[in-house]
């Protein structure tokens, strides 16, 4: 039996920062941001809300959605580049709060591709029989590493968390294929020193190429033609990058997840947040073939092809 995603959960902070709000503090405009990125607003966590708080809320929802108790979880994987502290890990923090007393716990650092890396790691543990259930969380508080004076990056990012429980699913369903990759030579184009820094032109070129290639590759590895893919959930970084991936798969507009307009780029959280919304709104149904694909600093990338359902 294959591993699959048994339930999803998300958390986004209540505070909304719109493009019009940013117009007041930066040399930019709502029209400039929307036409180039597709972003209209993003959520920003207050000082009282840290990464682990958002991860905990999303994890609770995912456990409830999967109908799994915390003490049934064998491993917790948290994908983040913005932990509360260098250590202890966010994973151990939420292990305690959830009461997941039987779980091992660690964080994964693969930037915006981190959630995909987490799912693929969880798959190995589940399908090998090591753990029955693995909790995977993608979470970021990017607002604490963004330079709010830099109009090139300040308009892009938001905060939030998404989570899933990975376990065995019924025959024919689950993770059909995956691809992970990295190119350390491109790390200089997207990195964090004091603040997050990005060479937008180089990252855009890389993402348009790699996201499309990976989306096609995971479909082919699953033995499928691209027209057999029902739905695409791309990393919500930039609408033009997302559209390029959709066009590579030949999918109509309504078959691509789109939350970038309301949450911005939430890095490792973007794919699970989007998928949680898609499920709640009925856009993903049992036995749909869906492709998840993301890219991030490192440079890293990853993709999954899943036949949905328990």
C-alpha positions as CSV (number, residue, x, y, z in Angstrom):
1,X,0.0,0.0,0.0
2,X,1.2,3.5,-0.9
3,X,1.5,6.4,1.4
4,X,-0.9,9.3,0.9
5,X,-2.2,12.4,2.6
6,X,-4.9,11.6,5.1
7,X,-5.9,15.1,6.2
8,X,-5.0,18.7,5.8
9,X,-5.0,21.8,8.0
10,X,-3.9,25.4,7.9
11,X,-3.4,28.6,9.9
12,X,-3.0,32.1,8.7
13,X,-2.7,35.1,11.0
14,X,-5.7,37.5,11.2
15,X,-3.8,40.6,10.3
16,X,-4.1,41.5,6.6
17,X,-1.5,43.7,4.8
18,X,-2.8,45.0,1.5
19,X,-1.0,46.4,-1.5
20,X,-2.6,49.7,-0.7
21,X,-1.1,49.6,2.8
22,X,2.3,49.0,1.2
23,X,1.8,52.0,-1.1
24,X,1.9,54.2,1.9
25,X,5.4,53.1,3.0
26,X,7.1,52.0,-0.2
27,X,7.7,53.5,-3.7
28,X,5.3,51.0,-5.3
29,X,1.6,50.7,-6.3
30,X,-1.2,48.2,-6.1
31,X,-1.2,47.9,-9.9
32,X,2.5,47.3,-10.1
33,X,2.4,44.5,-7.5
34,X,-0.7,42.8,-8.9
35,X,0.4,42.8,-12.6
36,X,3.8,41.4,-11.8
37,X,3.0,39.0,-9.0
38,X,-0.7,38.4,-8.8
39,X,-0.6,39.4,-5.1
40,X,-3.3,41.6,-3.6
41,X,-2.8,41.1,0.1
42,X,-0.8,38.9,2.6
43,X,-1.2,37.9,6.2
44,X,1.3,39.1,8.8
45,X,1.8,37.5,12.2
46,X,1.9,39.9,15.2
47,X,4.9,39.8,17.6
48,X,2.8,37.6,19.9
49,X,2.5,34.9,17.2
50,X,5.6,32.9,16.4
51,X,6.4,30.2,13.9
52,X,5.6,27.3,16.4
53,X,2.3,28.9,17.3
54,X,1.1,28.8,13.6
55,X,2.6,25.3,13.1
56,X,0.7,24.0,16.2
57,X,-2.7,25.4,14.9
58,X,-2.2,23.9,11.5
59,X,-1.1,20.6,12.9
60,X,-4.2,20.4,15.2
61,X,-6.4,20.9,12.2
62,X,-4.6,18.3,10.1
63,X,-4.9,15.7,12.9
64,X,-8.6,16.4,13.2
65,X,-9.1,16.2,9.4
66,X,-7.2,12.8,9.3
67,X,-9.0,11.5,12.4
68,X,-5.7,10.6,14.0
69,X,-4.7,11.1,17.7
70,X,-1.5,12.9,18.5
71,X,-0.1,9.9,20.3
72,X,-0.4,7.8,17.1
73,X,2.1,10.0,15.3
74,X,5.5,8.4,14.9
75,X,7.4,11.4,13.5
76,X,7.0,15.1,13.1
77,X,8.7,16.9,10.3
78,X,8.5,20.7,10.1
79,X,9.7,22.5,7.0
80,X,10.7,26.0,7.8
81,X,13.5,28.6,7.4
82,X,12.1,30.9,10.0
83,X,12.1,28.8,13.3
84,X,11.4,30.5,16.6
85,X,15.0,29.8,17.6
86,X,18.0,28.1,16.1
87,X,17.2,25.3,18.5
88,X,15.1,23.6,19.9
89,X,13.4,22.8,16.6
90,X,9.8,23.9,15.9
91,X,9.0,20.1,15.5
92,X,9.9,19.4,19.1
93,X,8.0,22.5,20.3
94,X,4.8,21.3,18.7
95,X,5.4,17.7,19.7
96,X,5.1,18.9,23.3
97,X,2.0,21.1,22.7
98,X,0.2,18.4,20.7
99,X,1.0,15.7,23.3
100,X,2.6,13.6,20.5
101,X,4.6,11.7,23.1
102,X,5.5,8.8,20.8
103,X,6.9,11.0,18.0
104,X,10.4,11.7,16.9
105,X,10.8,15.3,15.7
106,X,13.0,17.4,13.5
107,X,13.0,20.4,11.2
108,X,13.8,20.4,7.5
109,X,15.4,23.4,5.7
110,X,14.7,23.5,2.0
111,X,13.0,26.9,1.8
112,X,9.9,27.0,-0.4
113,X,10.3,23.4,-1.5
114,X,10.5,22.3,2.1
115,X,6.9,20.9,2.3
116,X,7.6,18.6,-0.7
117,X,10.8,17.4,0.8
118,X,8.9,16.7,4.0
119,X,6.2,14.6,2.2
120,X,8.8,12.6,0.3
121,X,10.7,11.9,3.6
122,X,7.5,10.9,5.3
123,X,6.6,8.6,2.5
124,X,9.8,6.6,3.0
125,X,9.1,6.0,6.7
126,X,5.5,5.1,6.1
127,X,6.0,2.7,3.2
128,X,9.0,1.0,4.9
129,X,6.7,0.3,7.9
130,X,8.8,2.3,10.3
131,X,5.9,4.6,11.3
132,X,2.2,4.4,10.7
133,X,1.7,8.1,10.6
134,X,4.0,11.1,10.0
135,X,2.9,14.7,10.6
136,X,4.4,17.1,8.1
137,X,4.1,20.9,8.6
138,X,5.2,23.8,6.3
139,X,5.3,27.0,8.2
140,X,7.0,30.4,7.9
141,X,7.1,33.8,9.7
142,X,8.8,35.5,6.8
143,X,7.8,38.9,8.1
144,X,10.6,38.7,10.6
145,X,13.4,38.3,7.9
146,X,12.0,40.7,5.3
147,X,13.5,44.1,4.8
148,X,10.4,46.3,4.9
149,X,12.3,49.1,3.1
150,X,13.1,46.9,0.1
151,X,10.3,47.2,-2.3
152,X,11.5,44.2,-4.4
153,X,11.0,41.7,-1.6
154,X,8.7,43.4,0.9
155,X,5.7,43.1,-1.4
156,X,6.1,39.4,-2.0
157,X,5.9,37.5,1.3
158,X,3.4,36.5,4.0
159,X,3.1,34.3,7.1
160,X,1.2,31.1,7.6
161,X,1.2,27.4,8.2
162,X,-0.1,24.3,6.5
163,X,0.0,20.7,7.6
164,X,-0.8,17.1,6.7
165,X,-0.8,13.6,8.1
166,X,1.0,11.0,5.9
167,X,-0.1,7.4,6.2
168,X,-1.1,4.4,4.1
169,X,-4.1,4.7,1.9
170,X,-6.3,2.4,-0.1
171,X,-5.1,0.5,-3.2
172,X,-4.6,2.7,-6.2
173,X,-4.4,5.9,-4.3
174,X,-1.6,7.8,-2.7
175,X,1.8,9.2,-3.9
176,X,2.4,7.8,-7.4
177,X,5.8,9.5,-8.0
178,X,8.1,12.3,-6.9
179,X,11.1,14.3,-7.8
180,X,13.5,16.2,-5.6
181,X,16.4,18.4,-6.8
182,X,18.9,21.0,-5.8
183,X,21.5,23.3,-7.5
184,X,23.7,24.9,-4.9
185,X,25.4,27.1,-7.5
186,X,22.2,29.2,-7.5
187,X,22.1,29.7,-3.8
188,X,23.5,33.2,-4.2
189,X,20.3,34.3,-6.0
190,X,18.0,33.7,-3.0
191,X,19.4,33.8,0.5
192,X,19.2,35.2,4.0
193,X,21.9,37.1,5.8
194,X,20.4,39.8,8.0
195,X,17.4,40.0,5.7
196,X,16.0,37.9,2.9
197,X,17.8,38.9,-0.4
198,X,16.7,37.9,-3.9
199,X,17.9,38.4,-7.5
200,X,14.4,38.4,-8.9
201,X,15.4,38.0,-12.5
202,X,17.6,34.9,-12.0
203,X,15.1,33.3,-9.6
204,X,12.2,33.9,-12.1
205,X,14.2,32.3,-15.0
206,X,15.1,29.3,-12.8
207,X,11.5,28.9,-11.5
208,X,9.7,29.1,-14.8
209,X,12.0,26.4,-16.3
210,X,12.2,24.1,-13.3
211,X,8.6,24.2,-12.1
212,X,7.3,23.3,-15.5
213,X,9.9,20.5,-16.0
214,X,9.3,19.0,-12.6
215,X,5.5,19.1,-13.1
216,X,5.8,17.2,-16.4
217,X,8.4,14.8,-15.0
218,X,6.3,13.6,-12.0
219,X,3.3,12.9,-14.3
220,X,5.5,10.9,-16.6
221,X,7.2,9.0,-13.7
222,X,3.7,8.0,-12.6
223,X,3.1,6.6,-16.1
224,X,0.6,9.3,-17.0
225,X,0.2,11.6,-19.9
226,X,-0.1,15.3,-18.9
227,X,-3.8,15.3,-20.0
228,X,-4.5,12.7,-17.3
229,X,-3.6,15.3,-14.6
230,X,-6.7,16.7,-13.0
231,X,-5.3,19.5,-10.9
232,X,-2.1,21.4,-10.2
233,X,-1.1,22.9,-6.9
234,X,2.0,25.0,-7.6
235,X,4.1,26.9,-5.0
236,X,2.3,30.3,-4.7
237,X,5.3,32.6,-5.5
238,X,4.3,34.5,-8.5
239,X,1.3,34.2,-10.8
240,X,3.4,34.3,-14.0
241,X,5.6,31.4,-12.7
242,X,2.5,29.4,-11.8
243,X,0.9,30.0,-15.2
244,X,4.0,28.8,-16.9
245,X,3.7,25.5,-15.0
246,X,0.0,25.2,-15.8
247,X,0.7,25.8,-19.5
248,X,3.4,23.1,-19.6
249,X,0.8,20.6,-18.3
250,X,-1.8,21.9,-20.7
251,X,-4.4,22.5,-18.0
252,X,-7.2,25.0,-18.1
253,X,-7.1,27.9,-15.7
254,X,-9.7,26.5,-13.4
255,X,-7.6,23.4,-12.8
256,X,-4.8,25.3,-11.1
257,X,-4.8,26.2,-7.4
258,X,-4.5,30.0,-6.8
259,X,-4.2,31.6,-3.4
260,X,-1.2,33.9,-4.1
261,X,-3.6,36.8,-4.4
262,X,-4.8,36.6,-0.8
263,X,-1.7,35.1,1.1
264,X,1.3,36.1,-1.0
265,X,4.4,33.8,-1.0
266,X,4.4,31.9,2.3
267,X,7.3,29.7,1.3
268,X,7.1,26.2,2.8
269,X,3.5,26.9,3.9
270,X,2.1,27.8,0.5
271,X,1.4,24.4,-1.0
272,X,-0.4,23.0,2.0
273,X,-2.3,26.2,2.7
274,X,-3.5,26.1,-1.0
275,X,-4.4,22.5,-0.9
276,X,-6.4,22.9,2.3
277,X,-8.4,25.7,0.7
278,X,-8.9,23.6,-2.5
279,X,-10.3,20.7,-0.5
280,X,-12.6,22.9,1.6
281,X,-14.0,24.5,-1.6
282,X,-14.5,21.1,-3.4
283,X,-11.9,21.7,-6.1
284,X,-10.0,18.5,-5.3
285,X,-12.1,15.2,-5.1
286,X,-11.3,11.6,-4.3
287,X,-9.5,9.8,-7.2
288,X,-8.3,13.1,-8.8
289,X,-4.8,13.0,-10.0
290,X,-3.0,16.1,-8.6
291,X,0.5,17.4,-9.1
292,X,2.2,19.5,-6.3
293,X,5.3,21.4,-7.4
294,X,7.6,23.9,-5.7
295,X,11.0,25.6,-5.8
296,X,13.0,27.6,-3.3
297,X,16.2,28.9,-2.0
298,X,19.2,26.6,-2.2
299,X,18.3,26.4,-5.0
300,X,15.9,23.5,-4.4
301,X,12.8,22.1,-6.1
302,X,10.4,19.2,-5.7
303,X,7.3,17.7,-7.1
304,X,4.7,15.0,-6.3
305,X,2.0,13.2,-8.3
306,X,-0.8,11.9,-6.1
307,X,-4.0,10.1,-6.7
308,X,-6.2,11.7,-4.0
309,X,-8.1,9.9,-1.3
310,X,-7.8,7.7,1.7
